[in-house]
């Protein structure tokens, strides 16, 4: 039976130097409430789902407490640590000895939260350590979403490390004494817009193709549903694109894979009391290089901005601006 291929996210971390060593930093926006994330970080049974299936604590039937010990099998080692600091619901810090400290901090944002992770080492990081914690942050999110972390990680680790290690090598090669955090320059497209309508209305406009076709594509093989493959068409250009729906959280998030080579697109919806819905689109995972990369970024930035402009006009005023069709009229240019 063919094993499931493990693909890490494009949410890269950053590294900074201090007087006492080096610190690896990750920040993740997580679409789950803080209390659920906290339980995943401190309940031994939940920790085994994403961090280490053979994790051992002093009391396996109780959440972690300050001063208690923890032992696990990492991808790279089998360390034993002590809970150095714990602030219920917000902070967990583990001291692994020899200047090696892991720290998680949660910022509650209602139905979602921001998770900050830092890994401090007295000696220089290697790229595999950075990739390992990158993977664990991904696995944590998978477990929160109810997904099972693949069991064949060790077999795939050399390939995972080689693929993602190059990004962290780039950081390590440019880091200097007492430097600020150097992030991996991940090519990212962003577009955002306040649409003065309730979040239910705006969210439905992106899910339901009968609404979306008034400001984006002209035809769809069906509505967006989680783990479904659909096709969008722009009939005036004779173009179609395959879309795989990775995640849908009602009135909050749509995440898709689209295009060839595929990239990830996140549509995030945030209701602002008295104003409407703030929509943020983030597009990552570009594989092109040099001039082809810049062309893709420019194209998608303009495209998603145009989509939000059209959505705002249609949803707020019922006006179809025909922005997509008029962007590249056949009488002027071909696209």
Secondary structure, 3 states (H helix, E strand, C coil): CCCCCCCCCCCCCEEEEECCEEEEEEEEEECCCHHHHHHHHHCHHHHHHHCCCCCEECCCCCCCCCCCEEECCCCCCCCEEEEEEEECCCEEEEEEECCEEEEEEEEEECCEEEEEEEEEECCCCCHHHHHHHHHHHHHHHHHHCCCCCCCCHHHHHHHHHHHHHHHHHHHHHHCCCCCCCEECCCCCEEEEEEECCCHHHHHHHHHCHHHHCCCCCCEECCCCCCCCEEEEEECCCCEEEEEEEEEEECCCEEEEEECCCCEEEEEEEEEECCCEEEEEEEEECCCCCHHHHHHHHHHHHHHHHHHHHHHHHHHHHCCCCCHHHHHCCCCCCCC
